[in-house]
Amino acid sequence: MYAAAKKIRMGFVGGGEGSFIARAHRQAAGLDGRFELVCGAFSRDSANNQRTAAALGVAAERCYDDWQTLLAREAALPAEQRMQLLVIVTPNHLHAPIAREALSAGFHVFSEKPAALNLAEVQALRSVVINSQRIYGLAHTYLGYAMVWQAREMVASGVLGRVRKVLVEYPQGWLSSDAAGQGNKQAGWRDDPAQSGIGGCIGDIGTHAFSLAEFVAGQSIQFISAMLGSHVKGRQLDDDVAMLFKMRDGASGVLLASQVCAGEENPLKIRVYGDKGGLEWRQEEPASLIHRPLDEPMRVLRSGVGQPWLCAAATQRMRLPAGHPEGYLEAMANLYGALAEAILQGTEGHQAPGVPGIETGLRGMAFIETAIANHLGNEKWSEIPGQLTGAPHNEQ
């Protein structure tokens, strides 16, 4: 007989009925297999909150009316019963306040992005994260894909030579019409500056493209020249972004992000070119990494356990043999897996290796604010604050 392993006790703030991202988080944590949902404040609507708890098997006494009550009641429980990790899946304006109080109460935190509404708020949160000595993770899910790590390793090992060009794009079509005006709650809060912050598309998906470019290229974006726009009448925040950028080590690039590309789903794509060849990865076909060596035939690397030509960082994020495509939930499960390792091993400090953290949050918010300021101003190029360049790569 094997002794049952103790699972990490997990709680949710947000994620009531109808929340796609909360369901993805729960499924990803379940796929990893080392988490147990024990409590939550799932919705401000009492009936929704109670129905969600019942559907998920959460005891009625641990279904709380609000996040403040959740933190207070869970902190009062015996150590062997209380929540260990809090997952935050609320609109953006609540991310930092909840994370700050949860960390201060002694809980680990895994938050949806962005980390906060503005750079000053992220910087204040960073101090809390560091002083808490609790793990803080940010759900940049696309950085959990195995072949993204393979691409990063190939760039870092010099397979492409000196990186010259980075092209990254994330077109979506779901906001091509006035979804908020038609009653879509997800679209509604995303277009409300009080809940979403100063960025719309740039904050929602532009930061995914930004972090992917920096992660794979292994260098920071230093200067940007941006154009933002809104194509739907009455929309308060941007729904379309295009920019040129210059990277710290000399590469140039283009970043496109849009939520008004009618007919598109989630075709996040990155291409990186050096003086010895190029790489291409597409989120909608994540098991393939295209390598184009200079003056040699193109080859396609495929994910799969036991493939000897793949790096260790990639293979440890794979679960199945070749021909069984990885997916979004598995990418998120990789982040949960890294969180589990850090929590169960008692990792000191606030960083779980392999999980984007507060430094990635700082970079993302600095990117948003710099891009918007550049768009509104008269400068051809704007520099992302120098003290933040290079930071996210130390987290991985």
C-alpha positions in Angstrom: 0.0 0.0 0.0 1.2 3.5 -0.9 0.7 6.3 1.5 -1.5 9.1 0.0 0.6 12.1 -0.7 -0.6 15.3 0.8 -1.9 17.8 -1.8 -1.4 21.6 -1.7 -4.5 23.2 -0.4 -5.7 25.8 -2.9 -8.3 28.6 -2.8 -9.8 30.8 -5.5 -10.9 34.5 -5.5 -13.1 35.0 -8.6 -14.0 32.3 -11.1 -17.8 31.9 -10.6 -20.1 30.4 -13.2 -19.2 31.5 -16.8 -15.5 32.2 -16.1 -13.3 30.5 -18.8 -10.0 31.4 -17.2 -10.9 30.0 -13.8 -12.1 26.7 -15.3 -8.7 26.5 -17.2 -6.8 27.1 -13.9 -8.8 24.4 -12.1 -8.3 21.9 -14.9 -4.6 22.7 -15.2 -4.1 22.3 -11.5 -6.0 19.0 -11.7 -3.8 17.9 -14.6 -0.7 18.4 -12.5 -2.4 16.4 -9.7 -0.8 18.0 -6.6 -3.5 20.5 -5.7 -6.8 20.3 -3.9 -9.4 23.1 -4.0 -10.6 23.7 -0.4 -12.1 27.2 -0.4 -13.1 30.2 -2.4 -14.9 33.5 -2.8 -16.0 32.8 -6.4 -18.5 35.6 -7.0 -19.9 38.8 -5.5 -23.3 37.3 -6.5 -24.3 35.2 -3.5 -26.3 32.6 -5.5 -23.5 32.2 -8.1 -20.9 31.9 -5.3 -22.8 29.2 -3.5 -23.7 27.3 -6.7 -20.0 27.4 -7.8 -18.8 26.1 -4.5 -21.3 23.2 -4.5 -20.5 22.3 -8.1 -16.8 22.1 -7.2 -17.2 20.2 -4.0 -16.2 23.0 -1.7 -17.7 22.8 1.8 -20.4 25.4 2.4 -18.5 26.8 5.5 -15.5 27.5 3.3 -17.4 29.3 0.6 -16.9 32.9 1.6 -18.8 36.1 0.8 -15.7 38.1 -0.2 -12.0 37.8 -0.4 -11.4 39.7 2.8 -13.4 37.2 4.8 -11.7 34.3 3.0 -8.2 35.5 4.0 -9.3 36.2 7.6 -11.1 32.9 8.1 -8.5 30.8 6.4 -5.6 32.4 8.4 -7.5 31.5 11.6 -7.6 27.7 10.7 -5.0 25.3 12.0 -1.9 25.2 9.8 -2.7 21.6 8.6 -6.2 22.7 7.3 -5.8 26.2 6.0 -5.3 27.2 2.4 -1.7 27.3 1.2 -2.0 28.9 -2.3 -4.5 31.6 -3.4 -5.3 31.8 -7.1 -6.6 35.2 -8.2 -8.8 35.2 -11.3 -10.7 38.5 -10.9 -10.8 41.6 -13.1 -7.4 43.5 -13.2 -8.1 46.1 -10.5 -8.3 43.5 -7.8 -5.1 41.7 -8.6 -2.7 43.8 -6.5 -4.9 44.4 -3.4 -5.8 40.8 -3.0 -2.2 39.6 -3.7 -0.8 42.1 -1.2 -3.1 41.1 1.6 -2.8 37.3 0.9 1.0 37.5 0.9 1.0 39.5 4.1 -1.2 36.9 5.7 1.3 34.2 4.8 -0.2 32.6 1.7 1.5 31.9 -1.6 -0.2 33.6 -4.6 -0.8 32.7 -8.3 -2.4 35.6 -10.1 -3.8 36.2 -13.5 -2.0 39.0 -15.3 -1.4 41.9 -15.1 0.0 42.1 -11.7 -1.7 45.5 -11.0 -3.3 48.5 -12.7 -0.2 50.6 -13.0 3.6 50.6 -12.6 3.6 52.3 -9.2 1.2 49.7 -7.9 3.3 46.9 -9.2 6.4 48.4 -7.6 4.6 48.6 -4.3 3.5 45.0 -4.6 7.1 44.0 -5.4 8.2 45.2 -2.0 5.4 43.1 -0.3 6.3 40.0 -2.4 10.0 40.3 -1.4 9.3 40.9 2.3 6.7 38.1 2.5 9.1 35.3 1.6 6.1 33.7 -0.1 6.0 32.5 -3.7 4.3 34.8 -6.2 3.5 33.6 -9.7 1.9 35.3 -12.7 -0.1 33.4 -15.2 1.8 34.1 -18.5 0.5 30.7 -19.7 2.2 30.7 -23.1 5.6 30.6 -21.3 4.6 27.1 -20.1 4.7 25.5 -23.5 7.5 23.0 -23.9 8.5 24.1 -27.4 8.8 27.7 -26.3 11.5 26.5 -23.9 13.1 24.6 -26.8 13.2 27.7 -28.9 14.7 29.7 -26.0 17.4 27.1 -25.5 18.3 27.0 -29.2 18.6 30.8 -29.2 20.7 30.8 -26.0 23.0 28.0 -27.3 23.8 29.9 -30.5 22.0 27.7 -33.0 20.7 30.8 -34.7 23.9 32.8 -34.3 23.5 36.5 -33.4 19.8 37.4 -33.2 18.9 40.1 -35.7 15.1 40.1 -36.1 12.2 39.2 -33.9 8.6 39.2 -35.2 5.8 38.5 -32.8 2.0 38.8 -33.4 -1.2 38.0 -31.5 -4.3 38.7 -33.6 -7.8 37.9 -32.2 -11.2 38.6 -33.6 -13.6 38.4 -30.6 -13.9 42.2 -30.2 -14.6 43.0 -33.8 -18.1 44.0 -32.8 -19.4 45.8 -29.8 -19.4 42.8 -27.5 -19.6 44.9 -24.4 -22.7 46.7 -25.7 -24.2 43.3 -26.4 -23.9 42.2 -22.7 -20.6 40.3 -22.8 -19.3 40.7 -19.2 -15.7 39.8 -20.1 -15.6 42.4 -22.8 -17.3 44.9 -20.5 -14.8 45.1 -17.7 -11.9 44.9 -20.2 -13.1 48.2 -21.7 -13.5 49.9 -18.3 -10.3 51.8 -17.3 -11.3 51.5 -13.6 -11.2 47.7 -13.8 -8.8 47.1 -16.7 -6.2 49.9 -16.3 -5.1 52.3 -19.1 -4.5 49.6 -21.6 -7.0 47.4 -23.5 -5.7 45.1 -26.1 -2.1 46.0 -25.2 -2.6 44.9 -21.6 -4.8 41.9 -22.4 -2.7 40.2 -25.1 0.0 42.7 -26.1 1.8 41.8 -22.9 1.7 38.1 -23.9 3.5 38.9 -27.2 6.0 41.2 -25.4 6.9 38.6 -22.7 7.2 35.8 -25.4 9.6 37.9 -27.5 11.8 38.7 -24.5 11.7 35.2 -23.2 12.6 33.4 -26.5 15.1 36.0 -27.7 16.8 36.1 -24.3 17.1 39.9 -24.3 15.0 42.8 -23.3 13.1 45.1 -25.5 14.6 48.5 -24.8 13.1 51.1 -27.2 9.6 51.1 -28.8 7.7 53.2 -31.3 4.0 52.4 -30.9 0.6 53.1 -32.5 -2.6 52.2 -30.7 -6.1 52.5 -31.9 -9.7 51.7 -31.3 -11.9 50.6 -34.2 -15.3 50.2 -32.5 -17.4 53.3 -31.8 -17.7 54.0 -28.1 -14.9 51.8 -27.0 -12.8 53.5 -24.3 -9.6 51.5 -24.6 -7.4 50.3 -27.4 -8.3 47.3 -29.4 -5.4 47.3 -31.9 -1.7 47.7 -31.4 1.3 47.9 -33.8 4.9 48.8 -32.9 8.5 48.7 -33.8 11.1 47.8 -31.2 14.8 47.6 -30.6 16.3 45.0 -28.2 19.1 45.4 -25.7 21.7 43.4 -27.8 20.9 45.0 -31.1 18.0 43.0 -32.6 15.1 44.9 -34.2 11.6 43.7 -34.2 7.9 44.2 -34.9 5.0 43.5 -32.4 1.4 43.3 -33.5 -1.6 42.7 -31.2 -5.2 43.1 -32.2 -8.6 42.0 -31.0 -10.5 43.2 -34.1 -9.0 40.8 -36.7 -12.3 39.3 -37.6 -12.2 35.5 -37.9 -9.0 35.0 -36.0 -9.0 32.8 -32.8 -5.7 32.7 -30.9 -2.8 32.5 -33.4 0.0 33.9 -31.3 3.2 33.4 -33.3 6.8 34.3 -32.9 9.7 34.2 -35.5 13.3 34.8 -34.5 16.1 35.2 -37.0 19.8 35.2 -36.5 22.8 35.3 -38.8 22.8 31.4 -38.9 19.0 30.7 -39.3 15.6 31.3 -37.9 12.9 29.7 -35.7 9.1 29.9 -35.8 6.5 28.8 -33.2 2.8 29.1 -33.4 0.4 28.7 -30.4 -2.3 27.0 -32.5 0.1 24.3 -33.4 2.3 24.2 -30.3 3.9 20.8 -30.7 5.9 22.0 -33.7 9.0 24.3 -33.8 10.2 25.2 -37.3 14.0 25.6 -37.7 15.3 27.2 -40.9 19.1 26.9 -40.9 21.0 29.2 -43.3 21.7 27.3 -46.6 20.1 24.1 -45.3 16.7 22.5 -45.7 14.0 23.5 -43.2 13.3 21.0 -40.4 10.4 20.7 -38.0 11.1 19.7 -34.4 8.2 17.9 -32.8 7.5 17.6 -29.1 7.3 14.3 -27.3 8.7 12.4 -24.4 12.0 10.7 -25.2 13.0 12.8 -28.2 16.8 12.9 -27.9 17.2 16.1 -29.9 15.1 18.2 -27.5 16.6 20.0 -24.6 15.9 19.0 -20.9 13.9 22.2 -20.2 11.5 21.2 -23.0 11.2 17.5 -22.3 10.5 17.9 -18.6 7.4 19.9 -19.6 6.1 17.1 -21.8 3.8 14.3 -20.7 3.1 12.1 -23.8 5.0 10.6 -26.7 5.3 12.4 -30.1 2.1 12.7 -32.0 0.0 13.5 -28.9 -0.1 17.3 -29.2 0.3 19.4 -26.1 -2.2 22.1 -25.4 -3.1 25.3 -23.5 -4.1 23.4 -20.4 -0.8 21.5 -20.3 1.1 24.7 -20.7 -0.7 26.1 -17.7 -0.3 22.8 -15.8 3.5 23.2 -16.3 3.3 26.5 -14.4 1.2 24.8 -11.7 3.8 22.0 -11.6 6.6 24.4 -11.0 4.6 26.1 -8.3 4.0 22.7 -6.6 7.7 21.8 -6.7 8.6 25.2 -5.1 6.0 24.9 -2.4 6.5 21.3 -1.5 10.3 21.7 -1.4 10.0 24.8 0.8 11.8 27.0 -1.7 13.1 30.1 0.0 12.2 33.5 -1.3 9.4 34.6 -3.7 10.4 32.9 -6.9 9.3 29.5 -8.2 11.8 28.5 -10.9 10.1 28.3 -14.3 7.2 30.5 -13.3 6.9 34.2 -14.3 6.9 36.3 -11.2 6.8 39.9 -10.0 9.7 41.0 -12.3 7.7 39.8 -15.3 4.8 41.9 -13.9 7.0 44.9 -13.7 8.3 44.5 -17.2 4.8 44.1 -18.6 3.4 47.2 -16.9 6.4 49.3 -17.9 5.8 48.1 -21.5 2.2 49.1 -21.4 2.8 52.6 -19.9 5.8 53.3 -22.2 3.9 52.2 -25.3 0.8 54.4 -24.5 3.0 57.4 -23.6 4.9 57.0 -26.9 1.7 56.7 -28.9 0.3 59.9 -27.3 3.6 61.9 -27.5 5.8 63.2 -30.2 8.9 61.2 -29.6 9.9 58.7 -32.3 11.3 56.2 -29.8 10.6 55.8 -26.1 12.8 53.8 -23.7 11.3 51.3 -21.3 12.7 52.3 -17.8 16.3 51.1 -17.7 16.2 49.6 -14.2 13.7 47.1 -15.5 15.5 45.9 -18.6 16.6 42.3 -18.4 14.8 41.5 -15.2 12.4 38.7 -16.3 15.1 36.4 -17.6 16.4 35.9 -14.0 13.1 34.3 -13.0 13.2 31.4 -15.4 
